[in-house]
């Protein structure tokens, strides 16, 4: 057992030294994988988070984060995924561009509408794919959604599987400590839509009483 463990660690360190990790991938969430015990964050894209919900074309809530993760898992299957390191993030994860059977996974996620181009971190190269996904109303573009980076900023949202929540220097605001006079103000603050229990939610902003304020 010790010998096998030693061989595994040697192979892992060799792969990391070469900046390439390859093997069958486990999907943590739609932009986070694990291959041979190595956590990998896909470079240049930001997918909806595992606990995130969106609104479909009919305005109904659906678990877009889970659906995105399932779509990625189905796409990868049991095939070998090869990831080339571009960086290492502050959580120690390998940030990489990955491919399977000649298809770049990062771009595929954006083209299918399950991830956005993360322009702040080099994702401008995927804006053309994002435009195609939007035009085709694929994935989250079928309805309305909150950008995943905005979702993570709200401490009231459920925790995510793949992305650790940023540490807040101050206690999370309670729903009563945040007040928006109207939905235009909530949208300007990047808070809309607001779900029941989240900071800023109040029945006066939830016209249809479905627990989602300012969804339109």
C-alpha positions as CSV (number, residue, x, y, z in Angstrom):
1,X,0.0,0.0,0.0
2,X,2.8,2.4,0.9
3,X,4.6,1.6,-2.3
4,X,1.4,2.3,-4.3
5,X,0.9,5.6,-2.5
6,X,4.5,6.6,-3.2
7,X,4.1,5.8,-6.9
8,X,0.8,7.8,-7.0
9,X,2.4,10.8,-5.3
10,X,5.4,10.7,-7.7
11,X,3.1,10.5,-10.7
12,X,1.1,13.4,-9.4
13,X,4.1,15.6,-8.6
14,X,5.5,14.8,-12.1
15,X,2.2,15.9,-13.7
16,X,2.1,19.1,-11.8
17,X,5.8,19.8,-12.6
18,X,4.9,19.5,-16.3
19,X,1.8,21.7,-15.7
20,X,-0.5,19.1,-17.2
21,X,-3.0,16.9,-15.4
22,X,-4.9,14.2,-17.3
23,X,-7.4,11.5,-16.4
24,X,-11.0,10.8,-15.7
25,X,-12.6,13.9,-14.1
26,X,-15.1,14.2,-11.3
27,X,-17.3,17.3,-11.6
28,X,-17.4,19.4,-8.4
29,X,-19.5,22.1,-10.0
30,X,-19.8,23.4,-13.6
31,X,-16.4,25.1,-13.6
32,X,-14.5,23.0,-11.0
33,X,-13.1,19.5,-11.6
34,X,-11.0,17.0,-9.7
35,X,-8.5,14.7,-11.6
36,X,-6.2,12.3,-9.7
37,X,-6.9,14.2,-6.5
38,X,-6.0,17.6,-8.0
39,X,-8.7,20.3,-7.8
40,X,-9.0,22.3,-11.0
41,X,-10.7,25.6,-11.7
42,X,-11.5,26.2,-15.3
43,X,-9.7,29.3,-16.6
44,X,-11.5,32.3,-18.1
45,X,-15.0,31.2,-17.4
46,X,-17.5,31.5,-14.5
47,X,-20.3,29.0,-14.4
48,X,-23.5,29.3,-12.3
49,X,-22.9,28.0,-8.9
50,X,-24.1,24.6,-7.6
51,X,-26.7,26.1,-5.3
52,X,-27.8,28.8,-7.7
53,X,-31.3,29.0,-9.2
54,X,-32.4,30.9,-12.3
55,X,-35.6,31.7,-14.1
56,X,-36.6,29.9,-17.3
57,X,-38.3,31.3,-20.4
58,X,-41.7,31.1,-18.6
59,X,-40.3,32.9,-15.5
60,X,-40.2,29.7,-13.3
61,X,-37.4,29.0,-10.9
62,X,-35.2,26.0,-11.8
63,X,-31.8,24.7,-10.3
64,X,-29.6,26.1,-13.0
65,X,-26.4,25.4,-11.0
66,X,-27.1,21.7,-10.7
67,X,-28.3,21.5,-14.3
68,X,-25.0,23.0,-15.5
69,X,-23.0,20.6,-13.4
70,X,-25.0,17.6,-14.8
71,X,-24.6,18.9,-18.3
72,X,-20.8,19.0,-17.9
73,X,-20.7,15.6,-16.2
74,X,-22.7,14.1,-19.1
75,X,-20.4,15.7,-21.6
76,X,-17.2,14.5,-20.0
77,X,-18.5,11.0,-19.2
78,X,-15.7,8.5,-18.5
79,X,-13.4,10.1,-21.1
80,X,-9.9,11.3,-20.4
81,X,-9.7,15.0,-19.7
82,X,-6.4,16.8,-20.1
83,X,-5.9,20.1,-18.3
84,X,-3.0,22.6,-18.9
85,X,-2.2,24.9,-16.0
86,X,-2.5,28.7,-16.6
87,X,-2.3,29.8,-13.0
88,X,-2.9,28.8,-9.3
89,X,-5.7,30.6,-7.5
90,X,-5.7,31.9,-3.9
91,X,-7.3,28.6,-2.7
92,X,-4.5,26.5,-4.1
93,X,-6.5,25.2,-7.0
94,X,-4.9,24.7,-10.5
95,X,-6.5,27.2,-12.9
96,X,-6.4,25.5,-16.3
97,X,-7.7,25.1,-19.8
98,X,-9.1,21.6,-20.2
99,X,-9.9,19.5,-23.2
100,X,-11.6,16.2,-24.0
101,X,-11.6,14.4,-27.4
102,X,-10.3,17.6,-29.1
103,X,-12.9,19.9,-27.6
104,X,-12.0,22.7,-25.2
105,X,-14.1,22.3,-22.2
106,X,-13.9,25.9,-21.1
107,X,-15.3,27.2,-24.4
108,X,-17.9,24.4,-24.6
109,X,-19.4,25.5,-21.3
110,X,-19.8,29.1,-22.5
111,X,-21.2,28.0,-25.9
112,X,-23.8,25.8,-24.2
113,X,-24.9,28.8,-22.0
114,X,-23.8,27.3,-18.6
115,X,-20.9,29.7,-18.0
116,X,-20.1,33.3,-18.7
117,X,-16.9,34.7,-20.1
118,X,-14.9,35.8,-17.0
119,X,-13.4,38.9,-18.6
120,X,-11.7,40.0,-15.4
121,X,-9.5,36.9,-15.6
122,X,-8.7,36.6,-19.2
123,X,-12.1,35.3,-20.4
124,X,-12.5,37.9,-23.1
125,X,-11.4,35.2,-25.6
126,X,-14.8,33.5,-24.9
127,X,-17.0,36.5,-25.6
128,X,-17.8,35.3,-29.1
129,X,-19.0,32.0,-27.7
130,X,-21.1,33.9,-25.1
131,X,-22.7,36.0,-27.9
132,X,-23.7,32.8,-29.7
133,X,-25.1,31.2,-26.5
134,X,-27.2,34.4,-25.8
135,X,-28.5,34.6,-29.4
136,X,-29.5,30.9,-29.3
137,X,-31.0,31.2,-25.8
138,X,-29.0,28.3,-24.6
139,X,-28.6,27.3,-20.9
140,X,-29.1,30.2,-18.6
141,X,-29.8,32.6,-21.5
142,X,-33.2,31.0,-21.9
143,X,-34.5,33.3,-19.2
144,X,-33.0,35.5,-16.5
145,X,-30.2,34.9,-14.0
146,X,-27.7,36.5,-11.7
147,X,-24.1,36.5,-12.7
148,X,-22.2,33.9,-10.6
149,X,-19.7,36.5,-9.3
150,X,-22.6,38.6,-8.0
151,X,-24.3,35.5,-6.5
152,X,-21.1,34.7,-4.5
153,X,-21.0,38.2,-3.1
154,X,-24.3,37.7,-1.2
155,X,-23.6,35.8,2.1
156,X,-27.3,34.9,2.3
157,X,-27.1,32.7,-0.8
158,X,-26.5,28.9,-0.2
159,X,-22.8,27.9,-0.2
160,X,-21.3,26.5,-3.4
161,X,-19.6,23.2,-4.0
162,X,-16.7,24.4,-6.1
163,X,-15.9,28.0,-5.1
164,X,-15.1,28.9,-1.5
165,X,-17.1,31.9,-0.3
166,X,-14.9,35.0,0.0
167,X,-14.3,36.0,3.6
168,X,-16.3,39.0,4.7
169,X,-14.7,41.5,7.1
170,X,-18.0,42.3,8.6
171,X,-21.1,40.2,9.7
172,X,-23.5,39.3,7.0
173,X,-26.3,41.9,6.7
174,X,-29.7,40.7,8.0
175,X,-32.7,41.1,5.7
176,X,-34.0,44.0,7.7
177,X,-30.7,45.9,7.4
178,X,-30.9,46.3,3.6
179,X,-33.8,48.3,2.1
180,X,-34.5,49.0,-1.6
181,X,-37.2,51.6,-2.4
182,X,-38.0,49.9,-5.6
183,X,-36.8,47.3,-8.1
184,X,-34.9,49.8,-10.2
185,X,-32.8,50.5,-7.1
186,X,-32.2,46.8,-6.4
187,X,-31.1,46.2,-10.0
188,X,-28.7,49.1,-9.9
189,X,-27.2,47.6,-6.8
190,X,-26.8,44.2,-8.6
191,X,-29.1,42.5,-6.1
192,X,-32.0,41.5,-8.3
193,X,-33.7,39.1,-8.4
194,X,-34.1,38.9,-4.6
195,X,-35.3,35.7,-3.0
196,X,-37.4,35.4,0.2
197,X,-34.9,35.5,3.1
198,X,-32.2,37.3,1.3
199,X,-31.2,40.9,2.4
200,X,-33.4,43.4,0.8
201,X,-36.4,41.1,0.2
202,X,-39.8,42.5,1.2
203,X,-43.3,41.7,0.0
204,X,-43.8,45.1,-1.5
205,X,-41.2,44.2,-4.2
206,X,-42.7,40.8,-4.8
207,X,-45.8,41.7,-6.8
208,X,-46.9,38.1,-7.6
209,X,-46.1,36.8,-4.2
210,X,-43.9,33.9,-5.5
211,X,-41.0,34.5,-3.1
212,X,-38.9,36.2,-5.7
213,X,-38.8,40.0,-5.8
214,X,-37.8,42.1,-8.8
215,X,-37.5,39.1,-11.1
216,X,-38.6,41.2,-14.1
